[in-house]
Amino acid sequence: MIIRKMLFASVAVACVVGPISALADTADKKIALSNNYAGNSWRQAMLTSWDKITKDAVAKGVVAAADPFTTAENQATEQAAQIQNLILQGYDAIVVNAASPTALNGAIKEACDAGIIVVSFDGIVTEPCAWRIAVDFKAMGESQLDYLAKKLPKGGNLLEIRGLAGVSVDDEIHAGIEAGVEKNPQFKIVGSVNGDWAQDVAQRAVAGILPSLPEIAAVVTQGGDGYGAAQAFAAANRPTPTIVMGNREDELVWWKQQKDKNGYETMSVSIAPGVSTLAFWVAQQILDGKEVKKDLVVPFLRIDQDNLETNLAGTQKGGVANVEYSLEDAQKVIASAK
Amino acid sequence: MKLSSGTLRLIIPAVSLALLLAAVFYMQPRAMSYTGLNLLFNLAVPIALATVAQMLIMAVNDLDLSMGTFVSFCACVTATFLQASPAMGVLIFLGAIAAYAAMGMIIHVRELPSIVVTLGMSFFWGGLAVLMLPSPGGEAPGWVRWLMTSKPPFVPMAIVASVVIAAVTHFLIMRSSFGVLIRGVGGNFRSVERAGWSVIRIRAATYALAALFAVLSGIALVGLTTSADANIALRYTLLSIAGVILGGGEFVGGRVSPIGAVIGALTLALAGSFLSFMRISPDWQIGAQGAILIVVLALRLFLNRLERREKIQ
């Protein structure tokens, strides 16, 4: 009994002491965030999360600095120049949300050659010397079909709203949806439009294609387009299908209204903007000398019928449902990749 | 001391570049080294080439709004065809240059506004680029990568390349008889026509030459980034126009300065770094970049006025 208690105590001490001694090693390190775009609610939430978590980390002396930099024009060449500037400014690690998976590779190679740790997330880069924290977007697409297959066992016609053409995220979610349809042949995609992850664009696109479509059982989406699709269906006086949402506040509010009114059921899935904080902790861990696999996977954030209210309560007006990650979460993600 | 108007035209861009450089060195002494200079300026090389291309078009009194998409297209060709089968890549580039020459002819014969034609073409090039590279990727040919990352002794590649570009285009536009014709067409094409020259041929040749520089810009860009993306160079349309103006060129045809254009491109690239070192919030950066442009242009207007006053006296 005493031995067990002592064991517990030593484990507890190790847990408390462990992180502190680990933190001391990165106290003089500087981490920069290179971000390519700040023009939508998701990116704003991402920057706010970064600010909140890193300010705290700097105050506690975990790192010396964690400064965010955003390019003005969302262009790969501009971000490449920004990364080269960050090299000159002497940062020890650069966390990147990249404008292009490949066009920054030259600048990122320069950074690696200068001995800088580069961690990319969300918009990841293909340069082998960088770390990648990717969302399994394909699984995110497939999960929509898995949910629909359970909810609508008879199947039916699907309308697919895609994102911004030519962006890799759009391709991956689309591939996941296609794989899901193949697995569940009772569903058929009868129409596909580009909603550019924006409600107004999605609404216009859906309103344009709707008259030419048969009855729609469900709408599969990529996030930021569900509310617009719902508005288009309402304006055309068509029955509202099951629209998969994307964690945006306006989408969740609409869902809640429908749920209260007529028991409307759906699900919502997207990547949490707080993934920037996960990238921060991963960079800190690498600086601390931890061995970290180059490819990490972050779980996506899914909201269902029963936890809609709690998630909606925690979401800012005009924002996105969010999770912020802690050092322990990062360590878990790192451990699970091994 | 009497200065020619050409020299005067060059002084302001050169002085503003020197001032910006001094400010950057002051804020970030690390930049004052071989690698530092290379990091500051290497992405300015493709911008400088695109600016020279734009300058050629502006020299004949036109404006090219498809510069960004065309350079993106060239970058995609470089990362795919030029890498996999060089002969095919060269052939595509020749075709693109021919298309530019044809565009110059159509603009001339039908007396179309170049802004409209090139805006239309920008969708064409953009579409081709997406077709060729639907998702970002491709790989830079080895020799391009070698060229852009080579480390010549004493002076970084970015500076060597800028000086070479400036020297070659200066010779081409300011010293050769073809250059005189280009500027003549921009200044007063009727008088060139009356002197017995074929204006349509000169215009076509100018457009083709501009396309050649834009192709080089695309190749240089891929050499730096290692791979391409259909939207990689969209900024270059406005950057190249701003570079020409900043370097002493004017929207009225015929008044251009090749050395100034290269300096203008370097200044623009440096202005971005300067603002980033100053820690100006991104919300203000575009505005601050605009403010730098306005200050330089205001200085030039002021000097122009002085010059005119001296002439009158």
Interface residues (C-beta under 8 A of the other chain):
Chain A: A38 D67 F69 T70 T71 A72 E73 Q75 A76 T77 E78 A80 A81 Q82 Q84 N85 I87 L88 Q89 G90 S100 P101 T102 A103 L104 N105 G106 A107 K109 E110 A114 T126 E127 A165 G166 S168 D171
Chain B: Q28 R30 A31 T35 G36 L39 L40 N42 L43 P46 I47 V130 P134 S135 P136 G137 G138 L221 G223 L224 T225 T226 S227 A228 D229 A230 N231 I232 A233 L234 R235 Y236 A269 G272 S273 S276 F277 R279 P282 Q285 I286 Q289
